[in-house]
């Protein structure tokens, strides 16, 4: 029996819909779909960028259907220290530009572009996500949009998790993606041990969501004092 790609994806979506009726996920405020149990395990104990990277990799390159395009995460995806830092940078940027609506760029972070490198850093650079909110936010949101509503006392933040250098053609097999990744890595002269973050970004380029796709973040952070 010959089963084409469309049939496989349709069957996968049907099975997923059945599972979704029976499952919920912790720390979830807004979502168009639920995640497979494969990702749900110990969910709340993983730093935001690690969760985002793994989920995007699985849903974009392993599990058919590009379900990440239908997921929207709320505040619960992040630690409280992450939310505090997101608010800090957004308010600082808004004050700098004299607006209540705009976008945060890497130069608006406390350390600027530091920590976003392709080269150097090694494993210790990536390990910063364990204890530095700035690094966690950089590797999850990076550049993000904000809107301040003084009347409601809320800061609204929006973003999508994707890789701007990922190819628009997302139909390549895992085998072909691996070939492309290894070739790109070799041509770039990066090492997993010396250039750990650069290697992860290359993985994102070849296995992750392209610009214009990916899971969304819609955060509602109280302005407070």
QUIJO-V87590 format. One record per pair of residues at least 4 apart in sequence whose ideal C-beta (glycine too) atoms are under 6 Angstrom apart, sorted by the first residue. I is the first residue (numbers start at 1). J is the second residue. Records with the same first field share a line. If there is no record, write none. Layout:
I->J  J
This chain:
3->7  8
9->64  65
12->64  65
13->65
19->23
20->34
23->34
25->34  35  40
26->44
27->44  76
28->76
29->74  76
30->72  74
31->71  72
32->70
33->67  70  71
35->39  40
39->55
46->50  51
47->129  136
48->77  78  82  136  140
49->129  136  139  140
52->140  161
56->60  68  161  208  209
57->61  207
58->62  63
59->63  67  68
60->68  208  209
61->207
68->209  214  215
69->213
71->215
72->216  218
73->77  217
75->219
78->82  83
81->133
82->133  136  137
83->221
85->133  134  137
86->137  157
87->155  221
89->104  108
90->104  146  155
93->104  108
94->99  148
97->102
100->148
101->147
103->145
104->108  144
105->143
106->113
107->112
109->134
110->134
115->135  138
117->121
118->198
119->195  198
121->125  197
122->194  196
123->127  196
125->197
126->196  197
128->132  135
129->135  136
137->141
138->142
141->159
144->157  159
145->158
146->157
147->156
148->155
149->154
153->223
154->220
155->221  223
156->220
157->219
158->218
159->217
160->214  216
161->214  215
162->209  211  213  214
163->204  205  208
164->211
165->205
166->205  208  210
168->210
172->176  177
177->206  207
180->206
181->206
184->202
185->190  202
190->195  198  199
191->195
192->199
195->199
203->207
204->208
209->213  214
